[in-house]
Structure formats: structure tokens, C-alpha cells
Amino acid sequence: MKKNKFREMLGVLLICSVVLSACSATSQASSTTAAVTTSATTAATAASSQSETTATAALPASVAVPDVVTFDESDKAVDWSAETSTAIKLNGTSAAITGSGAKVASGSATITAAGTYVLSGTLSDGQIVVDVQNEGDVHLVLNGVNIHDNDSAGIYIKEADNVVITLEEGTENTISDGETYVFADAAADEPSAAIFSKADLTINGTGKLSVVASYNDGITSKDDLKIVSGTIDITAADDGIVGKDMVAIEDGTVTIKAEGDGIKSTNDTDEGRGFIAIAGGTFTIEAGNDGIQAETALIVDGGTYNLVTGGGSVNAEVKQEEMGPGGMQRGGMAATTAAETSTETAATTTTETESTSAKGLKAGGDMTVNGGIIAIDSADDALHSNSNVTVTGGEMEMASGDDGIHADALTTIAGGSINITKSYEGIEGANITITGGETHVVASDDGINVAGGSDETSEAAGGRADQFSASTSNLLTISGGAVSVDAAGDGLDSNGSITMSGGTVVVNGPTGNGNGSLDYDGSFDISGGTLVAAGSSGMLQATADDSSQYTIAMTFSQAQQAGTLVHLQNSDGNTIMTFAPSKNYQSVVISSPELQQGGSYTLYTGGSSTGSDTDGMYTDGAYTGGTKVTDFEVSSSVTWLNESGVTTASSGGGFGGGGGGGRPQGGGR
């Protein structure tokens, strides 16, 4: 009954998230912008409230492991006594049984009744079979066993209500199989794992379990799979841990080396199933494909993760920056590897091939990360959802061969620390909402990219999503948090609009004139927060002319060297901003609540500051030794500057062109 309850609860959550996805992906014109803004704002509010975890919440941000999984007393039962259990002593080629409910035949032990069974010893070529036709749970205590079967699963659970495997304290246990299985008939395809269960399976205890799966998977349950505790070490020819209906992990130390996926759920047909929920534990996973992959929802509340997929980010496929209208390359540079010289030839001779998914954390439905210490080095996306991604907490460091974080629908960052040290595109979603947390992005293309379409859609079209089609339904919303972007392509890129009402955003790059620090197709309305963006000037955009917060956009006649300070102060000598760009730059856009209409200001470059440096922005301290560039007054929402003073913006400048984001006249390019 409990199992049905949490499945029903998850079903409600998934239905609600589908509604949200539909809202965020709708493609109506001007009326849609308001609807998306409302959805994004609602998502931000709900995401920041981590304490409310009701199962009927309409957003994935409120989902936590207790909402969907219950670890009950039977899952945690580890106690047993010799008087009330059956002992199965393995002795090489057979077994001796003391007690009832089990029998030995042909070198294997078969359990036929509910109860507790304590296994010890070695079985060189045989298996433990659980085949209980009547109601009742089976408790298997691994008390120092080494079980190997040459042509089938070492432990094969054919029939039972629930099976709990306890790893006895202080013991080491090994289950292994051969490279080929022999089945009863040609149509059979199971068992397919060294430990294989057709019933609900729980693993607990404080001992160690080593699984060597030479045929296929390490541990598989065709129903629910729970891990409460224990040390589990798996080497698998395909997947490490598979739970068809769900995988739920409360704690434990799990090490997996798998040619396929590390941990996965597979049910894609039954509502409310096929999910993974992890409350805690320590996970070291090296996978040829995905690290942790949920067919539907993936929830991470805590734990420590070290995931390497597809050989890591250094093994990613070569990507070249997308081409804009008329075949113009968007960036002055392409994302390349040593295979750079063959890219053009390959592009003309491409044949349709199936690419391997080598993502770190992957969800077919919603992904929610509420906590944990997560390190990912992935050949593909580090975090990926075919629906929504929500981050409310945790510490993440990720190196990705593709996107750092990707959601087909809405990406929400409400808390936590995210450090994307390497990516093609840093954070991507049809809509992106940032309300809190600390986010650092390094990208060889766009840093934060609001783009319509999904990976699957774009692959079907022969490439990534069409990121050059403006749509009012695409929105980047920033209302809090600290964001730092280092991009070779566009810094903040929205194929719709951008709204900013709070937080701090720092953008470094690009250096090539084919991209811009800010790139949007609709409007960039800023009403609060602090923004500084330093990069090239060829595609320069500022904020929208009708924004309620004031902005300056400075273009230099020559590129300035990385590290050369930009200092802005008012007529009283009070600092508005002191910033050290980390890359060469020819333009700087600054927006601050301290800029006031009619105020007089002076812009300096060079010099030094004694203040504290955070992402290149200096606070407190004294600025000295700089060279004055220009004096000016703020008289409009956007004040365009060059070395001669105030100038005007050209109409339709920049790649996106709209929203008052054109290039300044008279500035050097």
C-alpha cells in the first residue's frame, strides 16, 4: 500500500510539472510574454521556499525524496537470530541447509518460503534462487559469501513479495557471473544481471558487497529497488544498478564502473514510475554512458557524487558554433578540438548516426537538486532534463563536453553553488529563471542561453536547436543570486527577452566581434540588481531604452587588456563600480541602482584598488592611479559613451537588434 501511495504522489507531481512545461514552452506572441513572466516568477518564488514539501506543489522545486519514497521498517530491518532463521552454508559446489524453507539441487540453493536466510561460504558455480509463491517477505543475510555462476545470475529472485538483502556488519561479500548466459529457451532474456530480482528489492546493512557483472548489468530489479545503506562496489559490462519502476537511495557508499549507465530507472509506460530519488550517500561512478539516468523524474536531496561519463569532457565530440542568418558565423571563433581541420569536410559528408548519451545526471522528466556535493566530468551535458531542471541547493562543480545544465523547458536556479568550469554552452533552457545561489559559468560558446527547442528536436533537424529564431515565449529572468559568466560566444543570450530585477551579474567576453556580452531579440528590461558586461564591441547591446534602472554602455577605440580596471564614480567621488575584466575588452555595459538621472559621473581605466575582489568586482577599499576617460551626465535610461563623451546608439545594431540595444555611433570597432 505504501508503494502505491508514493507512486500516486509522484504522479501528481509529474502532471503538475507537465502543466508548467506547457506554460513555459507555449509559442503565443506578445500575450505570451506576460504569461511566461508570471510562470517564471511563480517558479522563482516556489523554488526559494525549500521548507514546503507538500506532494501537491505545482513546481518541481518543492519535490524532495520524502515526498515520493518511504523507507519503512522492513527496508531497514537488519537483525536476525540463529534460532529463527535458516542457515545456508555454501561449500564450493553445493550447500548445506540448516532449517526450513530451502532446498539444494544441482549445485544451487532455492528458497521457497518467506523468512530469514543467512548465507555464508563459497559457491564456485551455482546460484541462490528465490521462488516464493505464497505471500511474505524474504530476508537474505549475506554473512561473508562468494557466489559465482558461470552462465546465469549469482542471485536470482524469480518470485516474492519483497526481498531484503542485508550486508552483515564486518563482512565482505562477492557476487559474480560469466560472460554468457544459458536460458531455458531462445525467447528468454532474463535474468540479465549478476543480482537479478523480479520483486521489490532492498539492500541494507553495514557490510560490503562486490558485484562483478561480466554478462550485462550489476544489480537489476524489475520492480522497485531501494538502497538503505552498505558499501557496494560494482563492475558491469553494461549498467551498474537498474530499477525498472524506481531507484531510491537513502545512504551508503556506492562505487560503479560500468560500460553503460551507472544508475538508471527504465519504466517509461506506467504513470508515476521510472524515477530515481536519492536522499544521501557517497557515489563514485565511471560510466560509458550516463552517470545517473531516470526515465522520468530525478530528485537529489543530498550526498557526495563524483561522476565521469563517456571518458569525460575531453572526450566530447567536436562542436562548431552555429551559423546565423545568411551563413554568418555567430562568433568569431568555433568550439574545436584537435579534429578542427576536418570539421568542414565532415559537415559536408554527415550521415545520420546514433550518438551515445554520456550525461552526468539525466532525467526524462523533471530534475530537482536540493543539495549534495556534486562533481561531474561528462562528455555530454552535466545536468540534463527533457522537461524542467530546478536547483535549490548543493555544491556543484562540472566540466561538460556540451551543456553544463540543459532543460528542454524551464531551468530554475534558486540556491546552491554552481561552478561550470568547462562547457560548450553553460546553462540552457527554453526559459531560465535565476532567483538565488552562486553561479559561475565558463563556456566555449554561449554562457547562458535561452533558446527554443530541445536536443532531440535539434538532432532530428540535423543540428542543435534553431537558436536564431526570436520568440516572445523565451525569457531569461534574473531576480537574485550572483552570476558570473566567461564566454567565448554570447554572454547572456536570449532568443526572446531578458528581465532583471535583482542579483549581481558579471559577464566576461566574448573577445571576437561576431558575438556580444549581451544578446537578445526582444527586450532587456532592468529594474534592479547590478550588471557589468565587458567584451567585444562589434555586436554590442545594452539594456532597453524604457528600463527603470539606468545603464551606461562604453565603447573604446582600441581593445583594452584583460585585468585593466574600469572605475565609475559620481561627482562626489563615491564609487559606483570598480571592475577588472578577465579578458580583453572593447566595450563595457554597467547598470547599477546607484546611477541616477541627471547625475554627473566620471569613467576611469587602469589604476588599482585596495578593495575585496569578487568575480572581478571590487568592494570597499580605495581606487587610485587610474586615467580619466570621460565625464558625462545620465539623461536617459541608457547612456552611450565613447572616449569623446556621450554619443547615441545606432538603430538595429547588434545581432538581436531590438530593445534599444544597438551599437553606439562614433565608437571604435
N, C-alpha and C positions, 0 to 999 in steps of 0.2 A: 504493500500500500504506500509506503514512503517513497518508493521508487516512482510510482505513478504520480505522486504529488509533486515531486520536484520536476518531473517531465512536463506536467501541466503548467507549472510556474514558468519554466523556461519557454514553453510555447507562447505564453502571454507576452514575455519579453521580446521574443523574436517577431511576433506580429506587430508589436508597438514599434520596433526598430524598422520594420518594413515600411510602416507609415511614414516614419521620419525620413527614410531614404527616398521615398517617393516625393516628399516635400522638397528635399534638397536637390533632387535631380530634375524637377519639373522645368519645362523649357518655355513657359509663357514669357512674353516680353516685359514691358515696363511694370505691369502689375505684379509680376513675379518677384521683382527685386525686393519689394516690401515684405512679401511672404517669406522669402529666403532670409531676409534680415531678421524677421521675427523668429524663424526656426533656429537660426544661428544663435540669437540672443538667448532663447529658451534653453538651447543646448549648453551654452556657457553657464547659465545660472544653475542648471541641474548638475552639470559636471563638477562645479565647485562645492557642491553640498555632498560630501562623502559620507556624512553620518546617516543620511536617509537611504536605507537599502531595501525598500519595500519592493516586492516582486512585481507590482503593477506599475512601477515607474515607467514613463514613456520613453526614456532615453537609456542607451547602453551605459552611460556614465554611472548610473546608480546600481549597476549589477555587481554583485560580489559573490564569492563562492558559496557562502551560507544561503544565498537566495535560491540556489539551484541544486545543491547537493547536501545531503545529511550523512555524516559519518556516525552511524549508530553503534550501540553496544556490541553487536555481533561483529561489526567490522573491526573493532578494537580488541576483541577477545584473544588473549594470548595464553591464559592459564590452562593447565591440564594436569592430570594426575595419572599415575600408572594404574591405579585401581579402576578408573572409569574410562580408560582409553584402550585402544587396540595397538599393539606394537608390531611394526613390520620391519624386521631386521634383514637387510639386503646382504647377500653373501657372495657376490660375484656373478653367478649365473642363475641364481634363484633367490628365494626369500623364505624366511621363517616367520610365521604369524602367531602371535600370542593374543588371543581374544577373538571376538566375533565380528562379522560384517565384511570379511575379506577372504580371498582365496588366491592361490598361486597356480598358474598353468603356463607352460611353455616359456618359462623364464620371466614372466610378468606377473604383477600383483594387481588384482581387480577388486575394487571396493564397491560393494553392492548395497550398503545400508548407511543411513545417516549416522553421524557420530564423530568421535575424535580418533585420529590415527597418527601415531608417532613413527616417523620413518628415520632410519639410521643405516649406515653402511654403504656398500658399493654395489651397483648393478652395471655390469660391463656391456650388456646388450639386451635390453629389455625396457619395460616401461611400467609406470603406475597409471592404471586406468580407473577412473571414477565413473560408475554407471549405476546410479541410484534412481530407480523408477518411482519410489514412493516419496512422499513429502519429507522434508527435513534438510538441515544443513550438514555439510561435511567440513570438518576441520582437519586440515593436513598440517602436521607439525614437522618441519624439516629440521631434524636434530643431528646434523652432520651427515649429509648424503652426497653421493656422487653417482648420478644416474645418466647413463648413455644408451641411446637406442640408435642402431646403425641405419635403420630405414623408416623411422617414424618419430613421433614426439616422445620426449622423455616422460612428460606428464601429460596425459590425455584425459580431459574431463568431458565425457560424452553426454552425461545426463545427471542433473542435480538441480535442486532449487538454488542454493547458494553454496559457494565453496570459499573457505578462508584458508590461505596458506600463511602459516606463522614461521618466521625465521627465528629459531630458538637462540636465545642470548648466548653469545660466545662461540657460535658455530659458524663454519663455512660450508656452504652447500653449492654443488655444481650440477647443472642440468645441460645436456648437450645432445646433438643429433648428428646424423650423417649427411652427406651432400645430396643424396637421392632418397626419396620415399617410395615405398611399395604400398599401393592402395588395394582395397578389396576388389574394385572393378575400374574399368577405364574411365567411367564418368565421375568418379570420386575426386575431390580436390582438397579434402581435409582429413586429418589435421594438416596445418600448414605452418606450425611454429614449434619450437622446442618445448614450450609450455603452451598448450592449446586448450581452451575452455569454450564449451557451448552454453555454459551457465554464467551467471554473475560471479565474478572472481574478485576477491580482495586479498591483498598481500600486506602483512603487518609483521611486527616483531623487531628485534634489535640485532639479529644476526646478519650474515652476508649471504647473498645469492648471486652466483655467477652463471650466466647463460651464454653458451656458445652455440649459435644457430647457423649451421653450415648449409642448411637447405633453403630456408626462407626467413621467416620472422623469428624474433626472440620470444616475446610473450604476446599472445593474442587471446582476446575474449570476444566471442561472437555476440555478447550481451554487454553488460556493464563491467568496467574494470576500475577498481579502486586501489590506490596505494596509500596506506596509512603511515608506514614507517619502514625502516630497514635500509640496508646497503645493497644496492642492486647494480651489477656490472654486466652489461650485455654487449656481445659482439654478434652482428647479424649480417647474413648475406643479403637481406632486404631490409625490412623495417624492424626497429628495435622493440617498441611497445605499441600495440594496437588494441583499441577498444571500439567495437563497432558502434554501440549506442552511446557510450561516453567513456572518457578517461577522467577520473577525479583523483587528485593527489593532495593529501594533507601535509605530508612531511616525508623525509627520507633523503638518502644520498643516492643519486642515480647517475651512472656513467654509461654512455651508449656510444658505440662505434658501429654505424650502420651504412650499408651501401645505398639504401633507400632513405626513407624518412626516419627521424629519430623517434618521435612520439606522434601518434595520429589517431583520429577517430574517422569512421568511414560511412556512417549511416546518412545517406542523402535523400531518403524517401519518407521516413516517418517523422512527423512534426514533433519538435521538442527533443530530438535526439541528434547524435552525431557531434556532440560538443566536448570541449575539454575545459576543466576548471581546476586551477592549481592554487592552493592556499599557501604553500610554502615548500621548502626542501632545497636541496643543492643539486644542480643539474649540469653535467658536463657532457655535451653532445657533439659528436663529429659525424655529420650525415652527408651522404652523396646528394640527397635531395633536400627536402625541407627539414628544419630542425624540429619544430612542434607545429603540427598541422591539424586544424579542426575542420571537419566538413561543414559545420555550422558555426556556432559561437565559440569564442576562446576568451576565457577570463583568467587573468593573472592577478592575484591579490598580494603575493609576496614570493620569497625565495631568492636564490642566487643562481644565475644562469651564465654559462659560458658555452656559446653555440658557434660552431663553424660549419658552414654549409657549402656544398659544391666546390670545395677546395679553397673557399674564402674569396674575398673581394678581388684578390689579384688574379683569380681565375675567371673573372666575368667576361662575357662576350663583348666584342668591340662595339662601341656605340658612337655614331656621328651625329652632331647636332642637327635638329630638324631644319628643313628649308622653309622659308616664309613664302609669301605670295610672289609669283614671278620667278621662283627659283632662287631668291636671295637667301643666303645663309644667315640665320638669325644672329649668330655670334661670330666674332672674329676668329674663333677657334673651335676645333672639334674635340670631342672626348675620344682619345685614341689610346692605343697600346702599341706594342712592337709590330702589330699587324697593320699599322697605319697605311703602309704603302699599297696594300692590296685591297683597301676598302672600296675604292671607286670601281675596280674590276668586279669585286664581289657584288656590289649593288646592282650591276647590270646583268648578273647571271644568277640572281637569287632564286632558289627553288624552295617550295614550301616544305619546311621541316618542323618536327615537333621539338620544341625546346624543353629542356629539363627545368622543372621548378626547384630552385635551390634557395628558398626564402628562410629567414630566421624564424619568425613567428608568423603563421599564416592562418587566416580564417575565411571560410566561405561565407559566413555571416558576419555578425558584429564582433569586434575585438575590443576588450576593455582591459587596460593595465592600470591597476590601482596601487601597485607597489612592487618591490623587488629590486635586486641589484642585477642588471641585465647587461651582459657583454655579448655582442653579435658581430661576427665577421662572415658575411654572406656574399655568395656570387650573384645572388638576385636580391630582391627587396629585403630589408632587415625586418620591418613590420609591414604586413600586407593584409588588407581585408577587401573582399568583394562587396562589402557594404560599408559600415562605419568603423572608424578607429577612434577610441577615446582613451586619453591618458590623463589620469587624475593624480598619479604619484609614482614613486620609484626613481631609481637612478639608472640611466641607460647610456651606454657607450657603444656606438655602432659604426662599423665600416661596411659599406654596401657597394656591390658592383652595379646596382641600379638605384632604385629609390631608397632613401633612408626609411621614410614612412609613406605608405601609399594606401589611400582609401578610394574605392570607386565612387562613394557618396560623400559623407562628411567626415573630415578629420577634426577632432576637438582635442586641444591641449589645455588642461585646466590646472595642472600641477606637475610636480616632479622635476627631475633634471634630465634633459635630453642632450647628448653630445654626439652629433653625427660627424665623425672625423673624416669620412670619405663617402662620396655618393655621386651618382650621375645627376639626379635631382634629389634635393634634400627631403622636402616634405611636399606631398602631392595629394590633392583631393578635388572632387567636383566643387566642394566648398570647404573652407578651412576656417576654424574659429579658435582663437588663442585668447584665453582668459587669465592664465596664470602660468607658473612654472618658470624654469630657466631653460632656454632652448638655444643650442649652438649648432650651426649647420655649415659644413664645407661641401661644396658641390662643383663638379666639373661642368655642369650646365646650370639650370635654374636652381636657386636656393629654395624658395617657397613658391610653389606653382599651383595656382587654382586653374584646373583645366578640365573641360568636359570630356566624357568618355571613360572607358575602362581599359585595362590592359588587354582583356580578352577582345574587346571591340576593336582596339587598335591593331592587335595582331592579325585579326581577320581581314583588316584593311591593308595589310602588308607593312605596317609600321606602328609607331606609337600613336596615342590619341591625337586627333586633329587639334593642335594647341594654338591655331591661328584663327579660329572661328570665335568671334565675340559673342557672348550670350549674357543677358542680364540675370540669368539664373546662377551664374558663377560669382561667388563672393568670398573675399578674404576679409575676415572681421578680427580686429585686434582690440581688446578692451583691458588687457592686463598682462602681467608677466614681463620677462626680459628675453628678447630675441636678438641673436647675433648671427649674421649671415655672411659667409665668404663664398662668393660665387664667380665662376668664370663666365656663366651666362647671365641671365637676368637675376637680380637680387630678389625682389618681390615681384612676382609675375601673376597677374590675374587676367584671364580671358573674359572677365566681367568687370567687377568693380572692387574697390578696397574701401573699408571704413575703419578708422582708428579713433578710439575714444579714451585710451589709457595705455599704460605699459611703456616699455622702452624698447625701441627697435634700432639696431645698428646694422648697416649694410656696408660691406667692403667689396668692391668690384662691381662690374667687370672692368678689365683694362682695355678690351677691344671695343671699337666703336659700333660694332654690329649688335650690341646688347646694351641694356641700361640697368642702373641700380634699381629703378622703379619702372615697371612696365604694366600698363593696364589699358583695357579697351573701353571701359565705361567711364567711371569717375573715381577719384580718390578723395573721399571726404574725411577730413581730420578735425576732431573737436577736442582732443585731449591726448596726453601722453607726450613722449619725447621721441623724435625721429631724427636720425642723421644717416645719410646715404652718400658715400663717396665712391666715384668710379669714373668711367669714361664719359665724354660729353656728346658723342655722336647721336645717341638715341635718348637724350636727356628728357625726362618728365619730372614735374614737381607734383604737388598736391592740387586739388581742384580749386578753381577761382572762387567758388562760393563756399569754401570751408570756413568754419567759425574760428579756427585757430590759424595763426599766421605762420607763414613759411618764407624762407629765403632760398633762392637757388643761384649758386655762384658758379660761373664758368671761367676757367683760367685759359690764358692764351697758349700756355705750354703745360705739359703734364708735370705734376708735382711728384717728388719722390715719396715712396712709402715711408711712413714714420714722421713726415713733416707735419707739425701741428697746425690745425685750423682753430683759431681762437676768435670767439664772438663775444663782445661786451657792449653794455649800454653806455650812454653818455655820462653816467655817474661812475663808470669804471667797474661796475658789477659784472661778473662773468655770467654769460648766458650758456656758453658751451666751450669746452676745450677738448679737442678730439684729435687722436693720432691715427689716421687711416693705415691699415696694414698692407695696402697695395698702392702702387702708383695710381694717381687720380688726376682728373682734369675738371671735375665738377663736384660740388658738394651741395646737398639739399639738407637744410636744417629746419625743423619745426619744433617749437617749444611753447608751453603756456606762458613763458616769460616775455615772449615777443608781443608787443602792444602796438596798436595802430597809432601813428603819429610819433612813435618813439624814435630816438636817434641812436645809431649803433655804429660800431667800427669792427671791421673784419681784419684779422692779422693772420699771417702764416709764419711758420718756423718758431723759434724760441724754445722754451722749456717750461715745465710745470712741476711743482713740488707736491701736487695732489695725488690722491689714490687713483690708480688706473684700473678700470673695469671694462673689458672689451674695447679698449682704446679711449674710453671716455674718462676724463679726469674730474674728480670731485674734490672740493676744498683745496687747500694749498694756494700757491701764488704762481701766476703766469708772468714770465719775463723774457726779454730778449727777442721778441718777435718783430716782424716787418709789417707795417701797416699796408694793407691792400687798398681799402676804400672806406670812406664814411658814407652813410646813407640813412634815409628815413623809411620807415614802414608805412606805406599809404594804401596798400591793398592786401588781399589775402595771400597772394604770392608776390614777393618782391624779387625780380630777376636782376642779377648783378653780373658785371664783369669787372675788369681791373680799372675801367674808367668810371664806374659807379652804376647807377640804376639804368637798366635797359628794359626792353619789352620782350615778351615771348612771341615767337612766330606761331602762326596758326597751323594746326595739323602736324606739328613736329613730333618726333619720336615714333616708335613703331606702332604704339597703340593710338596716339594722336589725340584722343578725346580728353575732356575734362580739364582743359586748361593746362595740359601737361606738355606743351610744346617746347622747342628749343629757344633760348634767348637770342635776340638779334645782337650782333656786334661781338659776340663771344668767340673766342678762338676755338676751332675744332681740329 
